[in-house]
Amino acid sequence: GAMGNDVGFGIAHAHTGRIREQVLRLNARITGHRFLRGGVFPGGSRVDWLPDPTTLHQIRDDVHQIVDIMMVNTTVVDRFTGTAVLAHDDAAQIGTLGYVARASGLDIDARRDHPFADVHEHLTVPVLLDGDVMSRFKVRVAEIDCSVDLIVALLEQVLPGDYRSPFNPLDGPRHGVGLVEGWRGTIAHRVEIDTSGNLSRVKIVDPSFFNWPALPVALAGDTIVPDFPLANKSFNLSYAGNDL
């Protein structure tokens, strides 16, 4: 929606804001927090309520209606196509992650490449080749479809409640690394504990740390100055995440 807004197509921004609020309210009912805080904790997760798959399919259909409106608007298509191209080799050398990488032809996803749970049967990783704003937009749309399919499949295996595994801190010193696929890309955590079992060092690496250096590379081609806000939105990176 923000990408549409940056090319003067405000109706897309308005409608996606409405859908965003729907999803935030679902989050609140499922985990008790609109931004899912507290939904996952050491040793388990919290599931207060399960959404109806029909609701998720309706949200997906709503998104596609907005996308269809955008894709028949010649200004949107013209501004998205061929803008801020990040070539495959540049994306690979920089080490980009998430939809930025996948829009430039890199087939990477931590859920498949470093699996914690077996979701392969229901997981599709969309990959496009052009590396422009349009490709990043289309990958994110495709990932909505993939996410809905994955969630609906998982709903058949889950009941509401708190899921907790025995969590007994081990004697140190020890360290561990965890990888998850966030919506921007792979998020890494490294944790160290000392001889008393207390945290001695925690390092979080957000995908924005790897993707920010790719933005000026994408802008270095034929991108004109007025397209910078659009290119920036298509990368949609975190300022705080870069500094973790």
ZIKAWO-V807297 format. One line per field, one symbol per residue. phi: phi as a letter, one per 20 degrees, with the letter a starting at -180 (. if undefined). burial: b if it has 9 or more other C-alpha atoms within 8 Angstrom, else e. A space follows every 50 residues. Layout:
phi=???
burial=???
//
This chain:
phi=.fffffdndffffffffffgfgffffgfffdnbfdmfnfcbgnrbdcead ffgffffffffffffffffffdefffffffemelfdfgffffffnfcmff fffdneecaffeecfecedgfddddfccdfmdgfffffffffffgfffgf ffffffdcdfqedcdgcdgefefbbbcccceefeqfddcccccefenefd accddegfgeegffffffefeefegfeggfffffeledffffdf
burial=bebbbbbebbebbbbbbebeeeebbbbbbbbbbbebebbeeeebbbbbbb eeeeebbebbebbeebeeebbeeeebbebbbbbbbbbbebbbebebbbbb bbbbbbebbbbbeebeeebeeebebebbbbbbbbbbbebbebbbbbebbb ebbebeeeeeebeeeeeeeebbbeeeeebbbeebbbbbbbbbbbeebebe ebebbbbbbbbbbbbebbbeeebeeebbebbbbbbebeeebbee
//
